[in-house]
Amino acid sequence: THRQGGLVIWCHNGRGMEAPVAAALGKLDAFNLFDPWWSDIEYDIYYRVLNAGMILPASTGSDWFVSSANRVYASTGGPFEYESWIQSLKQGRTFITNGPAVFLSVQGQEPGSKVEARPGDRLSTIVTWKSHYPIKNVEIVSNGQVAARESFDEGSTQGQFEAEVVAHSDGWVAARLGSDVRNSFAQPIFAHTSPVYVATGLAGPEKQAAAQQLDDDIEMSLEWVRSKGRFYNDGQRQEVVDLFRQGQDVYRKLKA
């Protein structure tokens, strides 16, 4: 976990449930994502937390032993000032990338915003991008599933993709870019926006399923904490168990 400038950003490693617990308890400002493979465990967990109803921006960085070009950008609406940048990141007005710039609009609203809709409404969604390296796929993701996609055999360095996303229930919409072209760090090109949140007043099946899975995963993590986790004393172990139980209770209420 990073704490910088008043921010708490989770850098996920492995299959631990610390991040979902911290998100449930309102202790996170953003979730650090890295690899551009959408089936990776960190994206699975991030999407699941969003599906459960958490408000959680995307972030990234290159603060580890392998150098990379991963960066998070925040829209401040004006000249750069540190405090306004931090505030915009907390609000989720961000995209993460190792090269391309990507921008998302849902019903005219940018990432971090909430769109009010009725179940069944079709939401006008626009993705624009600009990239030095060609991207091959543009995808609009709704509640963790690809709602619309455009592919470019020869690649694209800039463009715009428009689609309508059906608001079946409460949820979120984000955009992501991908490519098999690699940058100077030999990493596949990618970018991903933070979500625009959709409020319909109707909870969909994704919410209950995500909350149930997080409940189960936290229970498995608790077994590890109790049986294999190494602590200085039993009091520290119990403190972690209590925190995990508090987070688990949040997801149990959400699934109900």
Salt bridges, closest charged atoms under 4 A:
ASP63 OD2 - HIS2 NE2 2.28
GLU110 OE2 - ARG93 NE 2.60
ASP121 OD1 - ARG118 NE 3.67
GLU139 OE2 - ARG149 NE 2.75
GLU139 OE1 - ARG176 NE 2.60
GLU164 OE1 - ARG122 NE 2.77
ASP180 OD1 - LYS136 NZ 3.22
ASP215 OD1 - ARG252 NE 3.09
ASP215 OD2 - LYS255 NZ 2.66
ASP217 OD2 - ARG48 NH1 3.06
GLU219 OE2 - ARG226 NH2 3.61
GLU219 OE1 - ARG245 NH1 2.81
GLU219 OE1 - ARG252 NH2 3.75
GLU223 OE2 - ARG226 NH2 2.56
